[in-house]
Amino acid sequence: MKRARLGTALAACVATLGAVSSDYLSVERKFRSIESGQLQTGSRVHLSPRELNAYVEHQLPAVTGGVRQPRLRLIRPGVAEGTALVNFAEIGRSQGHPPGWLMSQLLEGEHPVSVTATIRSASGSATVNLLSVEISGVKIEGETLHFLIQHFLLPLYPNAAVDRPFELGDRIEKLDVQPSGVDVLIGR
């Protein structure tokens, strides 16, 4: 009886891994088709929440050490939430900025982090505005969040496009963010 349950559990795990892999391959194909420049003006490419999560799960840990279990949730039109377990001290070390003793005591270990943002786009550019950040249950928003962005995030990541427009590139005219997914509209 126990062996049958184990077999069923393993089969479910293999099926889930296969689904994640196919979602990742699917979103990669879609990204390649967008980047190729071969799509006709007016084309829409739909990225499902599953595909977006497969991409985030595969790409983010490879780029940023110290981040585990990243997830993306499309809450309502134009609003998304990203969550992850984050070890800020490990991120600093991986980028050549090891924290001092006091900061390492505060930042070491994994912390649940949630970021909620609006995403607006038109005419080939987009703007991401952070609404709130929650770290280990402490919510940061408003002027405090703006202060942290200006004095901590942007000095460390000067190319971060937060609260300012940035070009989408690859002839992308607009991103339509909905709970059902993100539609990428191709322009001229």
Phi and psi in degrees as GROMACS dihedral restraints (atoms count N, CA, C in turn):
[ dihedral_restraints ]
;  ai    aj    ak    al  type     phi  dphi    fc
    3     4     5     6     1   -63.7    20    10
    4     5     6     7     1   -38.3    20    10
    6     7     8     9     1   -64.2    20    10
    7     8     9    10     1   -37.7    20    10
    9    10    11    12     1   -64.6    20    10
   10    11    12    13     1   -41.4    20    10
   12    13    14    15     1   -65.7    20    10
   13    14    15    16     1   -39.2    20    10
   15    16    17    18     1   -63.9    20    10
   16    17    18    19     1   -43.4    20    10
   18    19    20    21     1   -61.4    20    10
   19    20    21    22     1   -41.9    20    10
   21    22    23    24     1   -64.0    20    10
   22    23    24    25     1   -42.7    20    10
   24    25    26    27     1   -63.8    20    10
   25    26    27    28     1   -43.2    20    10
   27    28    29    30     1   -64.0    20    10
   28    29    30    31     1   -40.6    20    10
   30    31    32    33     1   -62.5    20    10
   31    32    33    34     1   -40.6    20    10
   33    34    35    36     1   -64.4    20    10
   34    35    36    37     1   -40.6    20    10
   36    37    38    39     1   -63.8    20    10
   37    38    39    40     1   -45.1    20    10
   39    40    41    42     1   -62.7    20    10
   40    41    42    43     1   -42.2    20    10
   42    43    44    45     1   -62.9    20    10
   43    44    45    46     1   -41.5    20    10
   45    46    47    48     1   -64.9    20    10
   46    47    48    49     1   -45.0    20    10
   48    49    50    51     1   -62.0    20    10
   49    50    51    52     1   -38.3    20    10
   51    52    53    54     1   -64.2    20    10
   52    53    54    55     1   -39.2    20    10
   54    55    56    57     1   -66.0    20    10
   55    56    57    58     1   -43.7    20    10
   57    58    59    60     1   -62.0    20    10
   58    59    60    61     1   -44.8    20    10
   60    61    62    63     1   -61.7    20    10
   61    62    63    64     1   -43.6    20    10
   63    64    65    66     1   -68.4    20    10
   64    65    66    67     1   -35.3    20    10
   66    67    68    69     1   -64.6    20    10
   67    68    69    70     1   -41.9    20    10
   69    70    71    72     1   -65.1    20    10
   70    71    72    73     1   -45.3    20    10
   72    73    74    75     1   -62.1    20    10
   73    74    75    76     1   -38.1    20    10
   75    76    77    78     1   -64.0    20    10
   76    77    78    79     1   -47.2    20    10
   78    79    80    81     1   -68.0    20    10
   79    80    81    82     1   -36.0    20    10
   81    82    83    84     1   -62.0    20    10
   82    83    84    85     1   -42.0    20    10
   84    85    86    87     1   -61.2    20    10
   85    86    87    88     1   -43.4    20    10
   87    88    89    90     1   -64.7    20    10
   88    89    90    91     1   -42.5    20    10
   90    91    92    93     1   -61.7    20    10
   91    92    93    94     1   -42.2    20    10
   93    94    95    96     1   -62.8    20    10
   94    95    96    97     1   -39.1    20    10
   96    97    98    99     1   -66.5    20    10
   97    98    99   100     1   -36.5    20    10
   99   100   101   102     1   -66.8    20    10
  100   101   102   103     1   -47.6    20    10
  102   103   104   105     1   -67.6    20    10
  103   104   105   106     1   -23.2    20    10
  105   106   107   108     1   -69.1    20    10
  106   107   108   109     1   -22.2    20    10
  108   109   110   111     1    77.5    20    10
  109   110   111   112     1     8.2    20    10
  111   112   113   114     1   -89.3    20    10
  112   113   114   115     1   -12.1    20    10
  114   115   116   117     1   -73.3    20    10
  115   116   117   118     1   143.7    20    10
  117   118   119   120     1   -74.3    20    10
  118   119   120   121     1   150.9    20    10
  120   121   122   123     1   -55.4    20    10
  121   122   123   124     1   133.4    20    10
  123   124   125   126     1    92.4    20    10
  124   125   126   127     1    -7.2    20    10
  126   127   128   129     1   -64.9    20    10
  127   128   129   130     1   147.8    20    10
  129   130   131   132     1  -120.3    20    10
  130   131   132   133     1   133.8    20    10
  132   133   134   135     1  -116.4    20    10
  133   134   135   136     1   119.3    20    10
  135   136   137   138     1   -92.2    20    10
  136   137   138   139     1   126.1    20    10
  138   139   140   141     1  -110.0    20    10
  139   140   141   142     1   113.9    20    10
  141   142   143   144     1   -76.4    20    10
  142   143   144   145     1   159.0    20    10
  144   145   146   147     1   -56.0    20    10
  145   146   147   148     1   -38.3    20    10
  147   148   149   150     1   -63.5    20    10
  148   149   150   151     1   -42.5    20    10
  150   151   152   153     1   -65.0    20    10
  151   152   153   154     1   -44.0    20    10
  153   154   155   156     1   -62.3    20    10
  154   155   156   157     1   -41.5    20    10
  156   157   158   159     1   -67.5    20    10
  157   158   159   160     1   -37.9    20    10
  159   160   161   162     1   -61.7    20    10
  160   161   162   163     1   -40.4    20    10
  162   163   164   165     1   -65.5    20    10
  163   164   165   166     1   -48.0    20    10
  165   166   167   168     1   -62.0    20    10
  166   167   168   169     1   -43.5    20    10
  168   169   170   171     1   -63.2    20    10
  169   170   171   172     1   -33.4    20    10
  171   172   173   174     1   -83.5    20    10
  172   173   174   175     1   -42.0    20    10
  174   175   176   177     1   -86.9    20    10
  175   176   177   178     1   -42.9    20    10
  177   178   179   180     1   -61.9    20    10
  178   179   180   181     1   -49.5    20    10
  180   181   182   183     1   -62.2    20    10
  181   182   183   184     1   -29.1    20    10
  183   184   185   186     1   -70.3    20    10
  184   185   186   187     1   -29.5    20    10
  186   187   188   189     1   -90.1    20    10
  187   188   189   190     1   -38.4    20    10
  189   190   191   192     1  -125.3    20    10
  190   191   192   193     1   107.8    20    10
  192   193   194   195     1   -66.4    20    10
  193   194   195   196     1   149.8    20    10
  195   196   197   198     1    94.9    20    10
  196   197   198   199     1     5.8    20    10
  198   199   200   201     1  -122.1    20    10
  199   200   201   202     1   127.1    20    10
  201   202   203   204     1  -129.3    20    10
  202   203   204   205     1   155.5    20    10
  204   205   206   207     1    51.9    20    10
  205   206   207   208     1    49.2    20    10
  207   208   209   210     1   -70.1    20    10
  208   209   210   211     1   139.7    20    10
  210   211   212   213     1  -139.0    20    10
  211   212   213   214     1   147.7    20    10
  213   214   215   216     1  -121.9    20    10
  214   215   216   217     1   135.0    20    10
  216   217   218   219     1  -131.1    20    10
  217   218   219   220     1   128.3    20    10
  219   220   221   222     1   -92.8    20    10
  220   221   222   223     1   104.9    20    10
  222   223   224   225     1   -76.9    20    10
  223   224   225   226     1   -53.0    20    10
  225   226   227   228     1  -155.0    20    10
  226   227   228   229     1   173.3    20    10
  228   229   230   231     1   -50.9    20    10
  229   230   231   232     1   124.4    20    10
  231   232   233   234     1    77.3    20    10
  232   233   234   235     1     6.0    20    10
  234   235   236   237     1  -130.1    20    10
  235   236   237   238     1   131.0    20    10
  237   238   239   240     1  -131.0    20    10
  238   239   240   241     1   155.4    20    10
  240   241   242   243     1  -129.4    20    10
  241   242   243   244     1   132.5    20    10
  243   244   245   246     1  -114.6    20    10
  244   245   246   247     1   136.7    20    10
  246   247   248   249     1  -129.0    20    10
  247   248   249   250     1   154.7    20    10
  249   250   251   252     1  -168.8    20    10
  250   251   252   253     1   165.3    20    10
  252   253   254   255     1   -96.9    20    10
  253   254   255   256     1   124.7    20    10
  255   256   257   258     1  -126.2    20    10
  256   257   258   259     1   131.6    20    10
  258   259   260   261     1  -107.1    20    10
  259   260   261   262     1    97.4    20    10
  261   262   263   264     1   -62.7    20    10
  262   263   264   265     1   -36.4    20    10
  264   265   266   267     1   -64.1    20    10
  265   266   267   268     1   -40.9    20    10
  267   268   269   270     1   -66.6    20    10
  268   269   270   271     1   -38.0    20    10
  270   271   272   273     1   -61.5    20    10
  271   272   273   274     1   -46.8    20    10
  273   274   275   276     1   -58.8    20    10
  274   275   276   277     1   -45.0    20    10
  276   277   278   279     1   -63.7    20    10
  277   278   279   280     1   -41.6    20    10
  279   280   281   282     1   -66.5    20    10
  280   281   282   283     1   -21.0    20    10
  282   283   284   285     1  -102.6    20    10
  283   284   285   286     1    11.9    20    10
  285   286   287   288     1    79.4    20    10
  286   287   288   289     1    18.0    20    10
  288   289   290   291     1  -124.2    20    10
  289   290   291   292     1    68.6    20    10
  291   292   293   294     1   -64.4    20    10
  292   293   294   295     1   135.5    20    10
  294   295   296   297     1   -71.3    20    10
  295   296   297   298     1   153.2    20    10
  297   298   299   300     1   -68.5    20    10
  298   299   300   301     1   178.4    20    10
  300   301   302   303     1   -58.4    20    10
  301   302   303   304     1   -49.8    20    10
  303   304   305   306     1   -62.2    20    10
  304   305   306   307     1   -47.6    20    10
  306   307   308   309     1   -65.5    20    10
  307   308   309   310     1   -36.1    20    10
  309   310   311   312     1   -64.8    20    10
  310   311   312   313     1   -33.1    20    10
  312   313   314   315     1   -66.2    20    10
  313   314   315   316     1   -34.4    20    10
  315   316   317   318     1   -81.6    20    10
  316   317   318   319     1   -34.5    20    10
  318   319   320   321     1   -99.4    20    10
  319   320   321   322     1   -17.4    20    10
  321   322   323   324     1   -64.9    20    10
  322   323   324   325     1   147.9    20    10
  324   325   326   327     1    91.3    20    10
  325   326   327   328     1   165.1    20    10
  327   328   329   330     1   -83.7    20    10
  328   329   330   331     1   138.5    20    10
  330   331   332   333     1  -125.1    20    10
  331   332   333   334     1   133.2    20    10
  333   334   335   336     1   -69.2    20    10
  334   335   336   337     1   128.6    20    10
  336   337   338   339     1  -126.1    20    10
  337   338   339   340     1   137.0    20    10
  339   340   341   342     1  -132.0    20    10
  340   341   342   343     1   131.4    20    10
  342   343   344   345     1  -124.5    20    10
  343   344   345   346     1   126.9    20    10
  345   346   347   348     1  -114.6    20    10
  346   347   348   349     1   132.4    20    10
  348   349   350   351     1  -143.7    20    10
  349   350   351   352     1   153.5    20    10
  351   352   353   354     1   -95.3    20    10
  352   353   354   355     1   148.2    20    10
  354   355   356   357     1  -129.6    20    10
  355   356   357   358     1   114.8    20    10
  357   358   359   360     1  -118.6    20    10
  358   359   360   361     1   144.2    20    10
  360   361   362   363     1  -153.1    20    10
  361   362   363   364     1   151.9    20    10
  363   364   365   366     1  -173.5    20    10
  364   365   366   367     1   155.4    20    10
  366   367   368   369     1    51.9    20    10
  367   368   369   370     1    37.0    20    10
  369   370   371   372     1    81.6    20    10
  370   371   372   373     1     8.1    20    10
  372   373   374   375     1  -134.0    20    10
  373   374   375   376     1   163.5    20    10
  375   376   377   378     1  -138.9    20    10
  376   377   378   379     1   157.9    20    10
  378   379   380   381     1  -133.9    20    10
  379   380   381   382     1   130.6    20    10
  381   382   383   384     1  -110.7    20    10
  382   383   384   385     1   120.3    20    10
  384   385   386   387     1  -114.0    20    10
  385   386   387   388     1   123.3    20    10
  387   388   389   390     1   -74.8    20    10
  388   389   390   391     1   129.5    20    10
  390   391   392   393     1   -93.1    20    10
  391   392   393   394     1   -41.9    20    10
  393   394   395   396     1  -160.6    20    10
  394   395   396   397     1   156.2    20    10
  396   397   398   399     1  -130.9    20    10
  397   398   399   400     1   133.9    20    10
  399   400   401   402     1  -122.6    20    10
  400   401   402   403     1   125.4    20    10
  402   403   404   405     1  -122.9    20    10
  403   404   405   406     1   119.1    20    10
  405   406   407   408     1    49.7    20    10
  406   407   408   409     1    42.4    20    10
  408   409   410   411     1    85.0    20    10
  409   410   411   412     1    -3.8    20    10
  411   412   413   414     1   -98.6    20    10
  412   413   414   415     1   116.5    20    10
  414   415   416   417     1   -89.0    20    10
  415   416   417   418     1   133.2    20    10
  417   418   419   420     1  -120.8    20    10
  418   419   420   421     1   126.7    20    10
  420   421   422   423     1  -153.5    20    10
  421   422   423   424     1   177.9    20    10
  423   424   425   426     1    64.2    20    10
  424   425   426   427     1  -140.5    20    10
  426   427   428   429     1   -63.1    20    10
  427   428   429   430     1   -34.3    20    10
  429   430   431   432     1   -64.3    20    10
  430   431   432   433     1   -43.1    20    10
  432   433   434   435     1   -64.2    20    10
  433   434   435   436     1   -44.5    20    10
  435   436   437   438     1   -59.0    20    10
  436   437   438   439     1   -42.4    20    10
  438   439   440   441     1   -60.6    20    10
  439   440   441   442     1   -46.5    20    10
  441   442   443   444     1   -63.7    20    10
  442   443   444   445     1   -38.7    20    10
  444   445   446   447     1   -62.1    20    10
  445   446   447   448     1   -48.8    20    10
  447   448   449   450     1   -68.0    20    10
  448   449   450   451     1   -37.0    20    10
  450   451   452   453     1  -102.8    20    10
  451   452   453   454     1   -13.3    20    10
  453   454   455   456     1  -123.9    20    10
  454   455   456   457     1   -52.6    20    10
  456   457   458   459     1   -66.5    20    10
  457   458   459   460     1   -55.3    20    10
  459   460   461   462     1   -66.4    20    10
  460   461   462   463     1   -36.4    20    10
  462   463   464   465     1   -63.1    20    10
  463   464   465   466     1   -34.4    20    10
  465   466   467   468     1   -79.3    20    10
  466   467   468   469     1   -35.5    20    10
  468   469   470   471     1  -128.2    20    10
  469   470   471   472     1    75.4    20    10
  471   472   473   474     1   -62.0    20    10
  472   473   474   475     1   -20.4    20    10
  474   475   476   477     1   -90.1    20    10
  475   476   477   478     1    -0.1    20    10
  477   478   479   480     1   -63.9    20    10
  478   479   480   481     1   124.9    20    10
  480   481   482   483     1   -94.0    20    10
  481   482   483   484     1    80.2    20    10
  483   484   485   486     1  -114.4    20    10
  484   485   486   487     1   130.1    20    10
  486   487   488   489     1    62.7    20    10
  487   488   489   490     1    23.3    20    10
  489   490   491   492     1  -149.7    20    10
  490   491   492   493     1   147.9    20    10
  492   493   494   495     1   -66.0    20    10
  493   494   495   496     1   149.5    20    10
  495   496   497   498     1  -140.9    20    10
  496   497   498   499     1   151.4    20    10
  498   499   500   501     1   -72.6    20    10
  499   500   501   502     1   138.7    20    10
  501   502   503   504     1   -81.7    20    10
  502   503   504   505     1   -35.3    20    10
  504   505   506   507     1    75.4    20    10
  505   506   507   508     1   178.1    20    10
  507   508   509   510     1    50.3    20    10
  508   509   510   511     1    34.8    20    10
  510   511   512   513     1    62.3    20    10
  511   512   513   514     1    17.5    20    10
  513   514   515   516     1   -73.9    20    10
  514   515   516   517     1   121.1    20    10
  516   517   518   519     1   -84.8    20    10
  517   518   519   520     1   -40.9    20    10
  519   520   521   522     1  -160.1    20    10
  520   521   522   523     1   149.7    20    10
  522   523   524   525     1  -111.4    20    10
  523   524   525   526     1   122.0    20    10
  525   526   527   528     1  -104.5    20    10
  526   527   528   529     1   101.9    20    10
  528   529   530   531     1   -90.3    20    10
  529   530   531   532     1   118.6    20    10
  531   532   533   534     1  -133.4    20    10
  532   533   534   535     1   159.4    20    10
  534   535   536   537     1   -56.8    20    10
  535   536   537   538     1   -26.3    20    10
  537   538   539   540     1   -82.3    20    10
  538   539   540   541     1    -7.3    20    10
  540   541   542   543     1   144.3    20    10
  541   542   543   544     1  -173.3    20    10
  543   544   545   546     1  -117.4    20    10
  544   545   546   547     1   124.0    20    10
  546   547   548   549     1   -96.8    20    10
  547   548   549   550     1   129.0    20    10
  549   550   551   552     1  -101.3    20    10
  550   551   552   553     1   116.1    20    10
  552   553   554   555     1   -95.6    20    10
  553   554   555   556     1   125.8    20    10
  555   556   557   558     1   -91.4    20    10
  556   557   558   559     1   130.8    20    10
  558   559   560   561     1  -103.0    20    10
  559   560   561   562     1  -155.2    20    10
